[in-house]
Amino acid sequence: VRSVVLLDRPRGLRHGRAQQRVVLLEDARKLPPGFGPDKLESFALASLADRGVPADAESLRKESERLFYRVAEIRRRAAEVFAERGFDRASIRDVAKATGLSLAGLYYYYKGKEEILFDIQHQAFTTLLASHAEALAGVRDPEQKLRRVVDAHLAFFASHIAEMKVMSRESEQLAGEYAEQVGELRRRYVDGPVLVVPRFGTVSPWSSKA
């Protein structure tokens, strides 16, 4: 449906493209917080509309991929800022400077600092849960399951140290919908080892501050 909106106005009119972009961005920002596939696609459509590029499948794929890596870089840089300065002390200007964006450029992607923090934690927990599912596929031995869960945990955080610090230190900074969604992912992640190997008891990577 959004592709139809993109193509049903004259592409030769600059104000027409700008209007399409506004409509598509409004559509994107009504989606759940963070950057899931649907939001990436919506932002990609807005970007193509702004440049007057038809939203065919290949153009949309390439633009979505470009935005995927751009947003991932913003998350990474923001995590470094929050890990170094702390969420409370870090300003949105600090994040913009670290990402090489203007304030307006950063606000193009995120509503504010809290949504960035949400996206960092949501993406990290989602990735960890997926890596655990992959590590446990086809494994039956309980001790081997636990070993694989621990290995997956260590492998992720060895390459995502800033995210680890943010997840362990800033867990109380989120509120409302953000807190509920991340809290549910956290519970699934923390409870995973208990379900895998009951006799080992609760195995929680969040039992102490990093």
URLIN-V274516 format. One record per helix or strand of 3 or more residues. SS is the DSSP state (H for helix, E for strand). FROM is the first residue (numbers start at 1). LEN is the number of residues. If there is no record, write none. Layout:
ss-><SS	SS>
from-><FROM	FROM>
len-><LEN	LEN>
//
This chain:
ss-><H	H	H	H	H	H	H	H	H	H	H>
from-><2	14	37	57	92	103	113	142	161	176	198>
len-><6	16	15	29	8	7	24	17	9	21	3>
//
